[in-house]
Amino acid sequence: MATIQRTADIHRTTLETQIRVKLDLEGTGKSQLATGVGFFDHMLDQIARHGLIDMQVDARGDLHIDAHHTVEDVGITLGQALAQALGDKKGLTRYGHAYVPLDEALSRVVVDLSGRPGLEFNVDFVRPRIGDFDVDLVREFFQGLVNHAGITVHIDNLRGVNAHHQAETVFKAFARALRMAMTADPRLGEAVPSTKGSL
């Protein structure tokens, strides 16, 4: 496992956003989150807490327009940080999956640290906004993340009549699936979990 960095510190600056993401994949689930989007901070906290990732996210974006650029660019930067922290992925389980309920809502997420970006997103939100948060941004966040982490993620909300619950189960299930995928496989040693020899 010596070749796996497990930490990352990424800065990303554009004309629309200035973002810093710090990760420690060997953390305890602590988070410091300041994106200016309250509901989004709440969802990022689910990734940290349930993924046992220490995460710091500082974002300044053009929120006077809307939250789109901020949420998408945090996804991009978090993806870059994950890619850095996972390193060459030697010795990792690679695959992870989780079902997470919250009252009436239930979501399933499957993760493959494949080296290939791919997102299958099947969430039919029951309403377009959660407070001031546009639910379309959930997909934008995960699209940015998978594109820059180089991972494949399948997200399915299986049921739910409360949009907050739907979103929260998605983020929690992603966290649990990622946690499984990035855990060391004691039988694998220093091998890469792929017949190609690299991911």
C-alpha positions in Angstrom: 0.0 0.0 0.0 3.0 2.3 0.1 2.4 3.6 -3.4 -1.0 5.0 -2.5 -0.9 8.6 -1.4 -4.3 8.7 0.4 -4.2 12.5 0.8 -4.7 15.4 -1.6 -4.8 19.2 -1.7 -6.2 20.7 -4.9 -6.7 24.3 -5.9 -8.9 25.2 -8.9 -9.4 28.7 -10.1 -11.6 29.9 -13.0 -13.3 33.2 -13.8 -16.4 31.7 -12.1 -15.1 29.9 -9.0 -12.1 29.6 -6.7 -12.0 26.2 -5.0 -9.8 24.3 -2.6 -10.4 20.7 -1.6 -8.3 18.8 0.9 -8.8 15.1 1.5 -7.5 12.4 3.8 -8.9 9.0 2.8 -7.7 7.6 6.1 -9.7 10.1 8.1 -12.5 9.7 10.6 -15.2 11.6 8.8 -14.5 15.2 9.9 -15.4 18.0 7.5 -14.9 21.7 7.1 -17.3 22.9 4.4 -17.8 26.4 3.1 -19.4 26.5 -0.4 -22.0 29.2 0.3 -24.7 26.6 -0.6 -26.2 25.3 2.6 -27.9 22.2 1.3 -24.8 21.3 -0.7 -22.6 21.5 2.4 -25.0 19.2 4.1 -24.6 16.6 1.3 -20.8 16.9 1.2 -20.9 16.3 4.9 -22.6 12.9 4.2 -19.7 11.9 1.9 -17.2 12.8 4.6 -19.1 11.2 7.5 -20.2 8.0 5.9 -17.1 7.6 3.7 -14.8 8.2 6.7 -13.0 10.8 4.7 -11.6 14.0 6.3 -12.6 16.7 3.9 -12.1 20.4 3.7 -13.9 22.3 0.9 -13.6 26.1 0.5 -15.4 27.6 -2.5 -16.1 31.0 -3.7 -18.4 31.2 -6.7 -20.7 33.4 -8.7 -23.7 32.7 -6.4 -25.2 35.9 -7.5 -26.0 34.1 -10.7 -26.9 30.7 -9.2 -25.2 27.7 -7.6 -24.5 25.8 -10.8 -20.9 26.8 -11.3 -20.0 26.3 -7.7 -21.6 22.9 -7.3 -20.2 21.6 -10.6 -16.7 22.9 -10.0 -16.6 21.5 -6.5 -17.4 18.1 -8.1 -14.6 18.6 -10.6 -12.1 19.6 -7.9 -13.2 16.8 -5.5 -12.8 14.4 -8.4 -9.2 15.6 -9.0 -8.5 15.3 -5.3 -9.8 11.7 -5.3 -7.7 10.8 -8.3 -4.6 12.2 -6.5 -5.4 10.5 -3.2 -6.1 7.1 -4.7 -2.8 7.0 -6.5 -2.1 3.9 -8.6 -4.9 2.0 -6.7 -2.6 -1.0 -6.0 -4.1 -3.2 -3.4 -7.5 -1.6 -3.4 -10.8 -3.5 -3.4 -11.8 -1.4 -6.5 -15.5 -2.2 -6.5 -18.0 -0.9 -3.9 -21.8 -0.9 -3.5 -24.3 0.3 -1.0 -28.0 0.5 -0.4 -29.0 3.3 2.0 -32.5 4.1 3.3 -33.8 7.2 4.9 -37.4 6.7 6.0 -39.4 6.1 2.8 -36.4 6.7 0.4 -34.0 4.1 -0.7 -31.0 4.5 -3.0 -28.3 2.2 -4.5 -24.9 3.3 -5.6 -22.2 1.1 -7.2 -18.6 2.4 -7.7 -15.8 1.1 -9.8 -12.4 2.7 -9.5 -12.0 1.8 -13.2 -9.8 4.6 -14.5 -12.7 5.3 -16.9 -15.1 8.1 -16.2 -18.8 7.0 -16.4 -22.0 8.1 -14.7 -25.4 6.3 -14.9 -27.7 8.6 -12.9 -31.3 7.5 -12.4 -33.0 9.8 -9.9 -36.5 11.0 -10.5 -36.8 13.8 -7.9 -40.3 14.4 -6.8 -39.9 18.2 -6.9 -37.4 20.5 -8.7 -36.0 22.3 -5.6 -35.0 21.5 -2.1 -35.3 24.8 -0.4 -33.3 27.1 -2.8 -31.2 24.2 -4.2 -31.9 23.1 -7.8 -32.0 19.3 -7.8 -30.5 19.2 -11.3 -27.2 20.1 -9.6 -27.0 16.7 -8.0 -26.3 15.2 -11.4 -23.9 18.0 -12.3 -21.9 17.4 -9.2 -21.5 13.7 -9.8 -20.8 14.2 -13.5 -17.9 16.6 -12.7 -16.6 14.2 -10.0 -16.6 11.0 -12.1 -15.1 12.8 -15.1 -12.1 14.0 -13.1 -11.7 11.1 -10.6 -11.7 8.6 -13.5 -14.3 6.4 -11.9 -17.5 4.7 -12.9 -20.6 5.3 -10.7 -24.1 4.0 -11.1 -26.7 5.9 -9.0 -30.3 4.7 -8.7 -32.9 6.1 -6.4 -35.3 3.2 -6.0 -38.0 4.9 -4.1 -38.8 8.1 -2.3 -41.5 10.8 -1.9 -39.4 13.4 -0.2 -36.7 15.1 -2.4 -34.4 15.8 0.6 -34.5 12.2 1.5 -33.9 11.1 -2.1 -30.8 13.3 -2.3 -29.5 12.4 1.1 -29.7 8.6 0.4 -27.8 9.1 -2.9 -24.9 11.0 -1.2 -24.8 8.5 1.8 -24.9 5.5 -0.5 -22.1 7.0 -2.7 -20.0 7.5 0.4 -20.5 4.0 1.6 -19.8 2.5 -1.8 -16.7 4.6 -2.3 -15.5 3.6 1.2 -15.8 0.0 0.2 -14.1 0.4 -3.1 -11.1 2.3 -1.8 -10.4 -0.1 1.1 -7.3 -2.3 1.0 -7.9 -5.9 0.0 -5.7 -7.9 2.3 -5.5 -10.8 -0.2 -4.4 -8.5 -3.1 -1.2 -7.2 -1.6 0.5 -4.7 -4.0 -1.3 -6.0 -7.1 -3.5 -3.8 -9.2 -7.1 -5.1 -9.2 -7.2 -5.4 -13.0 -6.2 -8.0 -15.6 -4.7 -5.1 -17.6 -2.2 -4.4 -14.8 -3.2 -0.8 -14.4 -6.3 1.4 -13.7 
